[in-house]
Amino acid sequence: MAIDKDLLDQLLDGRDPQDLFAKDGLIDELKKALSERMLAAELDDHLESEAETRVGNRRNGSSKKTMLTGSSKVTLDIPRDRSGTFDPKLIAKYQRRFPDFDDKIISMYARGMTVREIRGHLEELYGIDVSPDLISTVTDAVLETVSEWQGRPLDACYPLVFFDAIRVKIRDEGFVRNKAVYIALGILPDGTKEILGIWIEQTEGAKFWMRVMNELKNRGVADILIAVVDGLKGFPDAINAVFPETVVQTCIVHLIRNSMSFASWKDRKAIAQSLRSVYRAENAEAGLAALEAFEEGPWGQKYPAISQSWRRHWEQVIPFFAFSAPIRRIIYTTNAIEALNSKLRRAVRTRGHFPGDEAAMKLLYLVLNHAAEEWKRPPREWFEAKTQFAIIF
């Protein structure tokens, strides 16, 4: 329902436009007036209900309560009743914050801002001074949501799942350790993306990956057509132990980046150009021939570790050549997972290290959840690839 223009004119009459959104300006006055009007209406309804049951009760003045909103502090007059049975729904008895205040803190935290930065932001823009403990309390409320999200049921089939990892510094048993955090990004049959879960590495190697795979299966995943991994030893075996029909493919982007780590900066562009003939080959035989040619060429002679790295992972590279061009582009074009990693690294970089696994999980979940809200459509190549999936699988 639109607000009457004459009423708006009355509210704005004689006011400085600069002060409308300022602290204690018209917006804050409206928040206060509307909140108090709703509280009064709640009390009226409560007293009428008690009158019907012949319980003698009446108004008993009001008490002041300072509330934090998303943009300011507002002092409200909370109405009271004589018998003390009035429990308002708009603002519960021990509530000190409007919901939008919590949402604003969580949103800033999800964008990678530290507790100190959030405090400074609220103080500078809204004149609100909040304690670090309050900010931690608000963000800690997310942990229950994280637990529910991590255990939610999943779809039965995912044509593609990308498994990737980032390194995060987490304090553990008095020492700051460099832990791997694994993220699974699934592509659904309609091409939309979904984060399947986040796992912080607790044990070494195959045992940890086996636990992750079993968790996915227990949550309802019956089949993964293609799993794209970052080349870690033992990971393909763990995937196939739980999903024996899954085609495990080493991530080509990771292989190329690993190759670049062996080369000097000025040679990297030329080496990347030379490696294209390997992963763009028509089939596995042509790809192996191209790798041998690279190995015998000037770059292979100068940096022998590059071809050795490709040969070590060749068994997981071979499946790539069996796919048609549309599916190859989907597998190779890892924009979604790269964009996620970029956001995560930016958020992690500002922290230095985390006090524990829960703190790390809380931030990573919020960052991923915020990123997922921006996904609106399937990858451009998906519609062509979908037909190819139907034929191959």
Secondary structure, 3 states (H helix, E strand, C coil): CCCCHHHHHHHHCCCCHHHCCCCCCHHHHHHHHHHHHHHHHHHHHHHHHHHHCCCCCCEEEEEEEEEECCCCEEEEEEEEECCCCCCCCCCCCCCCECHHHHHHHHHHHHCCCCHHHHHHHHHHHHCCCCCHHHHHHHHHCHHHHHHHHHCCCCCCEEEEEEEEEEEEEEEECCEEEEEEEEEEEEECCCCCEEEEEEEECCCCCHHHHHHHHHHHHHCCCCEEEEEEECCCCCHHHHHHHHCCCCEEEECHHHHHHHHHCCCCHHHHHHHHHHHHHHHCCCCHHHHHHHHHHHHHCHHHHHCHHHHHHHHHCHHHHHHHHHCCHHHHHHHHCCHHHHHHHHHHHHHHHCCCCECCHHHHHHHHHHHHHHHHCCCCCCCCCHHHHHHHHHHHC
